[in-house]
């Protein structure tokens, strides 16, 4: 009788890990390049009022900013008081109601933060507040800078 032996496979079942650092760095580089940190380009001049008793909002993603102040014109000149939402100047104050209502529908816990130049017209601020009230955005924050001690 013949004695048969079973052949053993010569391959190992290991996963090659020599290229793993390259893949990790490529993914890291990809996300660093494609991630956009959204910054608003201010088209109005802001010099915030000082306050001593202020609180910091922790959840920034819930905040929508409205900027009010003199418009920055070409040649370092200053124009009339304007309202800016996101990156656009709002000429028709009635549009604030629609814009903020849409944002409120998108995020029901929305906080509207008003960043107002200390020399702005109070009437403009009152008009914006009325539009916010009409939109149903009742969570309003007034941004200030901390007083120097």
OpenMM code with the backbone's topology and positions (N, CA, C; nanometers):
from openmm import Vec3, app, unit

residues = "UNK UNK UNK UNK UNK UNK UNK UNK UNK UNK UNK UNK UNK UNK UNK UNK UNK UNK UNK UNK UNK UNK UNK UNK UNK UNK UNK UNK UNK UNK UNK UNK UNK UNK UNK UNK UNK UNK UNK UNK UNK UNK UNK UNK UNK UNK UNK UNK UNK UNK UNK UNK UNK UNK UNK UNK UNK UNK UNK UNK UNK UNK UNK UNK UNK UNK UNK UNK UNK UNK UNK UNK UNK UNK UNK UNK UNK UNK UNK UNK UNK UNK UNK UNK UNK UNK UNK UNK UNK UNK UNK UNK UNK UNK UNK UNK UNK UNK UNK UNK UNK UNK UNK UNK UNK UNK UNK UNK UNK UNK UNK UNK UNK UNK UNK UNK UNK UNK UNK UNK UNK UNK UNK UNK UNK UNK UNK UNK UNK UNK UNK UNK UNK UNK UNK UNK UNK UNK UNK UNK UNK UNK UNK UNK UNK UNK UNK UNK UNK".split()
positions = [
    Vec3(0.0808, -0.1168, 0.0000),
    Vec3(0.0000, 0.0000, 0.0000),
    Vec3(0.0859, 0.1243, 0.0000),
    Vec3(0.0343, 0.2226, -0.0716),
    Vec3(0.1077, 0.3487, -0.0827),
    Vec3(0.0679, 0.4400, 0.0323),
    Vec3(0.1658, 0.5069, 0.0815),
    Vec3(0.1443, 0.5998, 0.1910),
    Vec3(0.1300, 0.7415, 0.1330),
    Vec3(0.0078, 0.7981, 0.1395),
    Vec3(-0.0144, 0.9316, 0.0847),
    Vec3(-0.0143, 1.0343, 0.1970),
    Vec3(0.0548, 1.1430, 0.1705),
    Vec3(0.0558, 1.2539, 0.2661),
    Vec3(-0.0182, 1.3724, 0.2061),
    Vec3(-0.0890, 1.4404, 0.2908),
    Vec3(-0.1634, 1.5575, 0.2466),
    Vec3(-0.0670, 1.6739, 0.2313),
    Vec3(-0.0770, 1.7428, 0.1167),
    Vec3(0.0082, 1.8591, 0.0945),
    Vec3(-0.0474, 1.9773, 0.1724),
    Vec3(0.0430, 2.0520, 0.2300),
    Vec3(0.0007, 2.1720, 0.3011),
    Vec3(0.0249, 2.2936, 0.2117),
    Vec3(-0.0704, 2.3848, 0.2156),
    Vec3(-0.0587, 2.5063, 0.1347),
    Vec3(0.0556, 2.5919, 0.1889),
    Vec3(0.1291, 2.6536, 0.0992),
    Vec3(0.2437, 2.7341, 0.1401),
    Vec3(0.2095, 2.8804, 0.1633),
    Vec3(0.0836, 2.9186, 0.1480),
    Vec3(0.0495, 3.0597, 0.1649),
    Vec3(-0.0001, 3.0855, 0.3067),
    Vec3(0.0305, 3.2043, 0.3564),
    Vec3(-0.0133, 3.2448, 0.4893),
    Vec3(-0.1371, 3.3329, 0.4736),
    Vec3(-0.2183, 3.3369, 0.5724),
    Vec3(-0.3426, 3.4144, 0.5673),
    Vec3(-0.3301, 3.5466, 0.6437),
    Vec3(-0.2246, 3.6215, 0.6232),
    Vec3(-0.2045, 3.7486, 0.6913),
    Vec3(-0.2418, 3.8637, 0.5986),
    Vec3(-0.2881, 3.9713, 0.6569),
    Vec3(-0.3202, 4.0922, 0.5810),
    Vec3(-0.1956, 4.1798, 0.5795),
    Vec3(-0.1515, 4.2194, 0.4615),
    Vec3(-0.0322, 4.3054, 0.4568),
    Vec3(-0.0641, 4.4442, 0.5127),
    Vec3(0.0160, 4.4890, 0.6060),
    Vec3(-0.0083, 4.6186, 0.6700),
    Vec3(0.0990, 4.7214, 0.6371),
    Vec3(0.1847, 4.6916, 0.5446),
    Vec3(0.2940, 4.7847, 0.5145),
    Vec3(0.2440, 4.9132, 0.4490),
    Vec3(0.1312, 4.9090, 0.3783),
    Vec3(0.0797, 5.0289, 0.3111),
    Vec3(-0.0211, 5.1053, 0.3972),
    Vec3(-0.0533, 5.0564, 0.5148),
    Vec3(-0.1549, 5.1202, 0.5975),
    Vec3(-0.1198, 5.2639, 0.6366),
    Vec3(0.0017, 5.2970, 0.6768),
    Vec3(0.0317, 5.4380, 0.7078),
    Vec3(0.0107, 5.5296, 0.5869),
    Vec3(0.0415, 5.4811, 0.4673),
    Vec3(0.0198, 5.5623, 0.3476),
    Vec3(-0.1287, 5.5905, 0.3267),
    Vec3(-0.2106, 5.4892, 0.3471),
    Vec3(-0.3548, 5.5067, 0.3302),
    Vec3(-0.4090, 5.6035, 0.4347),
    Vec3(-0.3641, 5.5910, 0.5576),
    Vec3(-0.4106, 5.6797, 0.6644),
    Vec3(-0.3741, 5.8246, 0.6327),
    Vec3(-0.2521, 5.8480, 0.5895),
    Vec3(-0.2112, 5.9847, 0.5570),
    Vec3(-0.2849, 6.0390, 0.4353),
    Vec3(-0.3145, 5.9544, 0.3378),
    Vec3(-0.3911, 6.0008, 0.2219),
    Vec3(-0.5327, 6.0414, 0.2639),
    Vec3(-0.5963, 5.9621, 0.3507),
    Vec3(-0.7294, 5.9972, 0.3984),
    Vec3(-0.7265, 6.1257, 0.4809),
    Vec3(-0.6285, 6.1383, 0.5679),
    Vec3(-0.6141, 6.2585, 0.6483),
    Vec3(-0.5958, 6.3807, 0.5592),
    Vec3(-0.5105, 6.3702, 0.4604),
    Vec3(-0.4859, 6.4797, 0.3674),
    Vec3(-0.6128, 6.5139, 0.2895),
    Vec3(-0.6859, 6.4124, 0.2454),
    Vec3(-0.8097, 6.4348, 0.1700),
    Vec3(-0.9095, 6.5145, 0.2525),
    Vec3(-0.9311, 6.4750, 0.3788),
    Vec3(-1.0284, 6.5455, 0.4609),
    Vec3(-0.9816, 6.6851, 0.4995),
    Vec3(-0.8523, 6.7030, 0.5157),
    Vec3(-0.8015, 6.8373, 0.5454),
    Vec3(-0.8229, 6.9307, 0.4270),
    Vec3(-0.8067, 6.8797, 0.3069),
    Vec3(-0.8204, 6.9631, 0.1872),
    Vec3(-0.9670, 6.9921, 0.1561),
    Vec3(-1.0542, 6.8948, 0.1750),
    Vec3(-1.1935, 6.9123, 0.1346),
    Vec3(-1.2814, 6.9771, 0.2410),
    Vec3(-1.2378, 6.9817, 0.3654),
    Vec3(-1.3173, 7.0430, 0.4709),
    Vec3(-1.3099, 7.1941, 0.4584),
    Vec3(-1.4262, 7.2566, 0.4622),
    Vec3(-1.4328, 7.4019, 0.4516),
    Vec3(-1.4838, 7.4571, 0.5841),
    Vec3(-1.4061, 7.5442, 0.6442),
    Vec3(-1.4506, 7.6133, 0.7639),
    Vec3(-1.5172, 7.7417, 0.7181),
    Vec3(-1.6454, 7.7504, 0.7387),
    Vec3(-1.7235, 7.8625, 0.6873),
    Vec3(-1.6974, 7.9869, 0.7698),
    Vec3(-1.6507, 8.0894, 0.7051),
    Vec3(-1.6292, 8.2191, 0.7673),
    Vec3(-1.7135, 8.3205, 0.6929),
    Vec3(-1.7748, 8.4105, 0.7639),
    Vec3(-1.8560, 8.5146, 0.7017),
    Vec3(-1.7666, 8.6339, 0.6720),
    Vec3(-1.7788, 8.6862, 0.5512),
    Vec3(-1.7079, 8.8070, 0.5140),
    Vec3(-1.7939, 8.9260, 0.5546),
    Vec3(-1.7463, 9.0025, 0.6503),
    Vec3(-1.8249, 9.1152, 0.6998),
    Vec3(-1.8275, 9.2271, 0.5971),
    Vec3(-1.9468, 9.2706, 0.5647),
    Vec3(-1.9650, 9.3814, 0.4723),
    Vec3(-2.0098, 9.5062, 0.5461),
    Vec3(-2.0216, 9.4940, 0.6796),
    Vec3(-2.0558, 9.6089, 0.7636),
    Vec3(-1.9478, 9.6254, 0.8695),
    Vec3(-1.9334, 9.7475, 0.9191),
    Vec3(-1.8344, 9.7756, 1.0240),
    Vec3(-1.8969, 9.7424, 1.1588),
    Vec3(-1.8220, 9.6722, 1.2418),
    Vec3(-1.8732, 9.6349, 1.3737),
    Vec3(-1.7784, 9.6811, 1.4825),
    Vec3(-1.8320, 9.7550, 1.5761),
    Vec3(-1.7620, 9.7890, 1.6996),
    Vec3(-1.8629, 9.7595, 1.8097),
    Vec3(-1.8528, 9.6394, 1.8679),
    Vec3(-1.9535, 9.5935, 1.9631),
    Vec3(-1.9489, 9.6726, 2.0929),
    Vec3(-2.0635, 9.6810, 2.1573),
    Vec3(-2.0760, 9.7447, 2.2871),
    Vec3(-2.0107, 9.6566, 2.3925),
    Vec3(-1.9615, 9.7168, 2.4990),
    Vec3(-1.8991, 9.6397, 2.6065),
    Vec3(-2.0025, 9.6081, 2.7140),
    Vec3(-1.9873, 9.4919, 2.7760),
    Vec3(-2.0753, 9.4510, 2.8856),
    Vec3(-1.9937, 9.3742, 2.9877),
    Vec3(-2.0376, 9.3794, 3.1126),
    Vec3(-1.9629, 9.3115, 3.2182),
    Vec3(-2.0195, 9.1738, 3.2497),
    Vec3(-2.1493, 9.1540, 3.2340),
    Vec3(-2.2123, 9.0273, 3.2684),
    Vec3(-2.2566, 8.9587, 3.1394),
    Vec3(-2.1686, 8.8747, 3.0831),
    Vec3(-2.2004, 8.8084, 2.9571),
    Vec3(-2.1888, 8.6576, 2.9726),
    Vec3(-2.2610, 8.5845, 2.8867),
    Vec3(-2.2560, 8.4388, 2.8847),
    Vec3(-2.2161, 8.3938, 2.7458),
    Vec3(-2.1399, 8.2869, 2.7396),
    Vec3(-2.0967, 8.2314, 2.6126),
    Vec3(-2.1945, 8.1229, 2.5691),
    Vec3(-2.2303, 8.1240, 2.4401),
    Vec3(-2.3173, 8.0204, 2.3858),
    Vec3(-2.2296, 7.9021, 2.3479),
    Vec3(-2.2622, 7.7858, 2.4011),
    Vec3(-2.1787, 7.6677, 2.3789),
    Vec3(-2.2059, 7.6008, 2.2445),
    Vec3(-2.3310, 7.5943, 2.2031),
    Vec3(-2.3660, 7.5232, 2.0803),
    Vec3(-2.3720, 7.6217, 1.9639),
    Vec3(-2.2582, 7.6456, 1.9019),
    Vec3(-2.2476, 7.7442, 1.7945),
    Vec3(-2.3286, 7.7065, 1.6719),
    Vec3(-2.3529, 7.5781, 1.6515),
    Vec3(-2.4253, 7.5368, 1.5309),
    Vec3(-2.5717, 7.5770, 1.5366),
    Vec3(-2.6231, 7.6114, 1.6543),
    Vec3(-2.7609, 7.6548, 1.6685),
    Vec3(-2.7774, 7.8050, 1.6466),
    Vec3(-2.6666, 7.8769, 1.6291),
    Vec3(-2.6691, 8.0222, 1.6234),
    Vec3(-2.6657, 8.0714, 1.4788),
    Vec3(-2.7535, 8.1670, 1.4502),
    Vec3(-2.7512, 8.2366, 1.3222),
    Vec3(-2.7253, 8.3839, 1.3523),
    Vec3(-2.6258, 8.4416, 1.2870),
    Vec3(-2.5844, 8.5787, 1.3175),
    Vec3(-2.6472, 8.6784, 1.2218),
    Vec3(-2.6899, 8.7914, 1.2784),
    Vec3(-2.7345, 8.9065, 1.1998),
    Vec3(-2.6437, 9.0221, 1.2394),
    Vec3(-2.5794, 9.0814, 1.1398),
    Vec3(-2.4858, 9.1912, 1.1624),
    Vec3(-2.5516, 9.3215, 1.1213),
    Vec3(-2.5369, 9.4256, 1.2041),
    Vec3(-2.5895, 9.5580, 1.1718),
    Vec3(-2.4825, 9.6619, 1.1986),
    Vec3(-2.4625, 9.7465, 1.1002),
    Vec3(-2.3642, 9.8522, 1.1153),
    Vec3(-2.3475, 9.9268, 0.9852),
    Vec3(-2.2602, 10.0278, 0.9840),
    Vec3(-2.2360, 10.1029, 0.8609),
    Vec3(-2.1721, 10.0133, 0.7550),
    Vec3(-2.2201, 10.0253, 0.6329),
    Vec3(-2.1694, 9.9431, 0.5230),
    Vec3(-2.0270, 9.9847, 0.4874),
    Vec3(-1.9428, 9.8835, 0.4634),
    Vec3(-1.8050, 9.9088, 0.4184),
    Vec3(-1.8076, 9.9296, 0.2678),
    Vec3(-1.7609, 10.0454, 0.2253),
    Vec3(-1.7571, 10.0789, 0.0837),
    Vec3(-1.6138, 10.0699, 0.0331),
    Vec3(-1.5957, 10.0593, -0.0977),
    Vec3(-1.4592, 10.0565, -0.1520),
    Vec3(-1.3823, 10.1832, -0.1156),
    Vec3(-1.2528, 10.1683, -0.0985),
    Vec3(-1.1684, 10.2822, -0.0631),
    Vec3(-1.1748, 10.3169, 0.0845),
    Vec3(-1.2027, 10.2179, 0.1695),
    Vec3(-1.2111, 10.2372, 0.3151),
    Vec3(-1.3111, 10.3437, 0.3556),
    Vec3(-1.4178, 10.3569, 0.2805),
    Vec3(-1.5214, 10.4528, 0.3152),
    Vec3(-1.6363, 10.3794, 0.3837),
    Vec3(-1.7137, 10.4539, 0.4602),
    Vec3(-1.8242, 10.3973, 0.5362),
    Vec3(-1.9545, 10.4558, 0.4828),
    Vec3(-2.0546, 10.3692, 0.4636),
    Vec3(-2.1847, 10.4115, 0.4127),
    Vec3(-2.2900, 10.4150, 0.5220),
    Vec3(-2.4134, 10.3995, 0.4814),
    Vec3(-2.5264, 10.4003, 0.5743),
    Vec3(-2.5348, 10.2668, 0.6479),
    Vec3(-2.6125, 10.2664, 0.7558),
    Vec3(-2.6326, 10.1431, 0.8326),
    Vec3(-2.7072, 10.0408, 0.7476),
    Vec3(-2.6561, 9.9169, 0.7492),
    Vec3(-2.7149, 9.8072, 0.6730),
    Vec3(-2.7261, 9.6849, 0.7615),
    Vec3(-2.8057, 9.5894, 0.7161),
    Vec3(-2.8230, 9.4608, 0.7843),
    Vec3(-2.7614, 9.3540, 0.6960),
    Vec3(-2.6798, 9.2675, 0.7574),
    Vec3(-2.6157, 9.1580, 0.6843),
    Vec3(-2.6532, 9.0261, 0.7496),
    Vec3(-2.7004, 8.9322, 0.6674),
    Vec3(-2.7266, 8.7954, 0.7118),
    Vec3(-2.6415, 8.7048, 0.6255),
    Vec3(-2.5648, 8.6189, 0.6887),
    Vec3(-2.4673, 8.5341, 0.6203),
    Vec3(-2.3712, 8.6243, 0.5423),
    Vec3(-2.3593, 8.6077, 0.4131),
    Vec3(-2.2659, 8.6886, 0.3352),
    Vec3(-2.3347, 8.7958, 0.2521),
    Vec3(-2.4617, 8.8233, 0.2772),
    Vec3(-2.5360, 8.9156, 0.1918),
    Vec3(-2.5961, 9.0302, 0.2719),
    Vec3(-2.5920, 9.1484, 0.2113),
    Vec3(-2.6598, 9.2654, 0.2669),
    Vec3(-2.8080, 9.2515, 0.2337),
    Vec3(-2.8927, 9.2740, 0.3343),
    Vec3(-3.0369, 9.2655, 0.3150),
    Vec3(-3.0901, 9.4076, 0.2995),
    Vec3(-3.1345, 9.4409, 0.1776),
    Vec3(-3.1863, 9.5754, 0.1517),
    Vec3(-3.3319, 9.5882, 0.1944),
    Vec3(-3.4104, 9.4830, 0.1738),
    Vec3(-3.5513, 9.4830, 0.2109),
    Vec3(-3.5647, 9.4153, 0.3467),
    Vec3(-3.6003, 9.4927, 0.4487),
    Vec3(-3.6103, 9.4359, 0.5829),
    Vec3(-3.7181, 9.3283, 0.5924),
    Vec3(-3.8174, 9.3312, 0.5041),
    Vec3(-3.9208, 9.2274, 0.5026),
    Vec3(-3.8644, 9.0910, 0.4681),
    Vec3(-3.7515, 9.0874, 0.3985),
    Vec3(-3.6890, 8.9593, 0.3623),
    Vec3(-3.6304, 8.8898, 0.4846),
    Vec3(-3.6012, 8.9652, 0.5897),
    Vec3(-3.5461, 8.9053, 0.7119),
    Vec3(-3.6451, 8.8038, 0.7684),
    Vec3(-3.7730, 8.8387, 0.7644),
    Vec3(-3.8770, 8.7505, 0.8172),
    Vec3(-3.8735, 8.6155, 0.7465),
    Vec3(-3.8679, 8.6177, 0.6133),
    Vec3(-3.8673, 8.4922, 0.5368),
    Vec3(-3.7387, 8.4132, 0.5585),
    Vec3(-3.6251, 8.4817, 0.5567),
    Vec3(-3.4964, 8.4129, 0.5764),
    Vec3(-3.4898, 8.3444, 0.7121),
    Vec3(-3.5281, 8.4162, 0.8160),
    Vec3(-3.5166, 8.3603, 0.9500),
    Vec3(-3.6243, 8.2546, 0.9761),
    Vec3(-3.7402, 8.2686, 0.9137),
    Vec3(-3.8439, 8.1652, 0.9276),
    Vec3(-3.7946, 8.0347, 0.8655),
    Vec3(-3.7317, 8.0435, 0.7485),
    Vec3(-3.6778, 7.9235, 0.6837),
    Vec3(-3.5701, 7.8586, 0.7698),
    Vec3(-3.4849, 7.9412, 0.8308),
    Vec3(-3.3802, 7.8860, 0.9187),
    Vec3(-3.4418, 7.8220, 1.0435),
    Vec3(-3.5493, 7.8821, 1.0930),
    Vec3(-3.6168, 7.8277, 1.2116),
    Vec3(-3.6829, 7.6937, 1.1808),
    Vec3(-3.7387, 7.6798, 1.0618),
    Vec3(-3.7988, 7.5524, 1.0216),
    Vec3(-3.6901, 7.4454, 1.0116),
    Vec3(-3.5741, 7.4846, 0.9587),
    Vec3(-3.4620, 7.3915, 0.9441),
    Vec3(-3.4047, 7.3503, 1.0793),
    Vec3(-3.3961, 7.4461, 1.1736),
    Vec3(-3.3418, 7.4192, 1.3075),
    Vec3(-3.4346, 7.4829, 1.4110),
    Vec3(-3.5272, 7.4045, 1.4697),
    Vec3(-3.6253, 7.4611, 1.5638),
    Vec3(-3.5639, 7.5228, 1.6894),
    Vec3(-3.4426, 7.4832, 1.7263),
    Vec3(-3.3787, 7.5386, 1.8463),
    Vec3(-3.2896, 7.6585, 1.8126),
    Vec3(-3.3153, 7.7232, 1.7010),
    Vec3(-3.2331, 7.8330, 1.6505),
    Vec3(-3.2243, 7.9487, 1.7498),
    Vec3(-3.1028, 8.0006, 1.7656),
    Vec3(-3.0781, 8.1210, 1.8439),
    Vec3(-3.0289, 8.2267, 1.7460),
    Vec3(-3.0935, 8.3420, 1.7448),
    Vec3(-3.0517, 8.4515, 1.6583),
    Vec3(-2.9633, 8.5432, 1.7411),
    Vec3(-2.8403, 8.5631, 1.6954),
    Vec3(-2.7476, 8.6502, 1.7652),
    Vec3(-2.7325, 8.7792, 1.6860),
    Vec3(-2.7688, 8.8890, 1.7495),
    Vec3(-2.7583, 9.0200, 1.6864),
    Vec3(-2.6235, 9.0808, 1.7219),
    Vec3(-2.5458, 9.1100, 1.6204),
    Vec3(-2.4174, 9.1765, 1.6391),
    Vec3(-2.4324, 9.3168, 1.5810),
    Vec3(-2.4474, 9.4129, 1.6698),
    Vec3(-2.4833, 9.5482, 1.6294),
    Vec3(-2.3697, 9.6435, 1.6649),
    Vec3(-2.3329, 9.7279, 1.5679),
    Vec3(-2.2338, 9.8328, 1.5920),
    Vec3(-2.2903, 9.9294, 1.6960),
    Vec3(-2.2057, 9.9728, 1.7884),
    Vec3(-2.2551, 10.0566, 1.8978),
    Vec3(-2.3049, 10.1935, 1.8512),
    Vec3(-2.2688, 10.2355, 1.7306),
    Vec3(-2.3138, 10.3645, 1.6791),
    Vec3(-2.4277, 10.3512, 1.5779),
    Vec3(-2.4852, 10.2329, 1.5657),
    Vec3(-2.5944, 10.2114, 1.4698),
    Vec3(-2.7226, 10.2784, 1.5170),
    Vec3(-2.8120, 10.3011, 1.4208),
    Vec3(-2.9407, 10.3624, 1.4515),
    Vec3(-3.0277, 10.2639, 1.5295),
    Vec3(-3.0886, 10.3127, 1.6356),
    Vec3(-3.1739, 10.2271, 1.7176),
    Vec3(-3.3000, 10.1871, 1.6417),
    Vec3(-3.3469, 10.2730, 1.5526),
    Vec3(-3.4671, 10.2429, 1.4744),
    Vec3(-3.4483, 10.1204, 1.3861),
    Vec3(-3.3295, 10.1046, 1.3295),
    Vec3(-3.2996, 9.9879, 1.2464),
    Vec3(-3.3049, 9.8606, 1.3305),
    Vec3(-3.2485, 9.8662, 1.4497),
    Vec3(-3.2513, 9.7513, 1.5402),
    Vec3(-3.3952, 9.7148, 1.5760),
    Vec3(-3.4779, 9.8153, 1.6027),
    Vec3(-3.6184, 9.7908, 1.6359),
    Vec3(-3.6917, 9.7260, 1.5191),
    Vec3(-3.6655, 9.7738, 1.3971),
    Vec3(-3.7290, 9.7144, 1.2781),
    Vec3(-3.6883, 9.5691, 1.2599),
    Vec3(-3.5615, 9.5390, 1.2824),
    Vec3(-3.5133, 9.4007, 1.2702),
    Vec3(-3.5781, 9.3134, 1.3775),
    Vec3(-3.5898, 9.3653, 1.4988),
    Vec3(-3.6535, 9.2890, 1.6060),
    Vec3(-3.7996, 9.2578, 1.5728),
    Vec3(-3.8705, 9.3513, 1.5121),
    Vec3(-4.0097, 9.3281, 1.4728),
    Vec3(-4.0183, 9.2190, 1.3667),
    Vec3(-3.9254, 9.2203, 1.2711),
    Vec3(-3.9239, 9.1169, 1.1674),
    Vec3(-3.8943, 8.9797, 1.2274),
    Vec3(-3.8032, 8.9747, 1.3244),
    Vec3(-3.7716, 8.8484, 1.3914),
    Vec3(-3.8925, 8.7971, 1.4690),
    Vec3(-3.9654, 8.8891, 1.5298),
    Vec3(-4.0863, 8.8509, 1.6031),
    Vec3(-4.1901, 8.7941, 1.5074),
    Vec3(-4.2058, 8.8557, 1.3906),
    Vec3(-4.3003, 8.8063, 1.2908),
    Vec3(-4.2606, 8.6674, 1.2391),
    Vec3(-4.1296, 8.6401, 1.2352),
    Vec3(-4.0809, 8.5099, 1.1889),
    Vec3(-4.0950, 8.4020, 1.2957),
    Vec3(-4.1214, 8.4431, 1.4192),
    Vec3(-4.1360, 8.3459, 1.5273),
    Vec3(-4.0046, 8.3068, 1.5918),
    Vec3(-3.8990, 8.3825, 1.5638),
    Vec3(-3.7690, 8.3548, 1.6260),
    Vec3(-3.7602, 8.4367, 1.7540),
    Vec3(-3.7928, 8.3733, 1.8650),
    Vec3(-3.7989, 8.4437, 1.9923),
    Vec3(-3.6732, 8.4256, 2.0770),
    Vec3(-3.5863, 8.3369, 2.0360),
    Vec3(-3.4609, 8.3162, 2.1100),
    Vec3(-3.3553, 8.4087, 2.0488),
    Vec3(-3.3381, 8.5251, 2.1091),
    Vec3(-3.2488, 8.6278, 2.0554),
    Vec3(-3.1387, 8.6551, 2.1564),
    Vec3(-3.0180, 8.6693, 2.1041),
    Vec3(-2.9000, 8.6977, 2.1841),
    Vec3(-2.8378, 8.8262, 2.1294),
    Vec3(-2.7887, 8.9106, 2.2184),
    Vec3(-2.7191, 9.0325, 2.1752),
    Vec3(-2.5707, 9.0145, 2.2035),
    Vec3(-2.4900, 9.0164, 2.0999),
    Vec3(-2.3462, 8.9942, 2.1152),
    Vec3(-2.2782, 9.1218, 2.1621),
    Vec3(-2.1882, 9.1061, 2.2570),
    Vec3(-2.1101, 9.2185, 2.3088),
    Vec3(-1.9670, 9.1726, 2.3273),
    Vec3(-1.8817, 9.2648, 2.3623),
    Vec3(-1.7458, 9.2265, 2.4004),
    Vec3(-1.7304, 9.2530, 2.5488),
    Vec3(-1.6434, 9.1770, 2.6105),
    Vec3(-1.6234, 9.1870, 2.7552),
    Vec3(-1.5531, 9.3172, 2.7902),
    Vec3(-1.6038, 9.3805, 2.8993),
    Vec3(-1.5417, 9.5031, 2.9473),
    Vec3(-1.4006, 9.4741, 2.9978),
    Vec3(-1.3111, 9.5679, 2.9752),
    Vec3(-1.1752, 9.5547, 3.0282),
    Vec3(-1.1808, 9.5807, 3.1793),
    Vec3(-1.1194, 9.4902, 3.2540),
    Vec3(-1.1214, 9.5052, 3.4019),
    Vec3(-1.0216, 9.6056, 3.4491),
] * unit.nanometer
topology = app.Topology()
chain = topology.addChain("A")
for resn in residues:
    res = topology.addResidue(resn, chain)
    for name in ("N", "CA", "C"):
        topology.addAtom(name, app.Element.getBySymbol(name[0]), res)
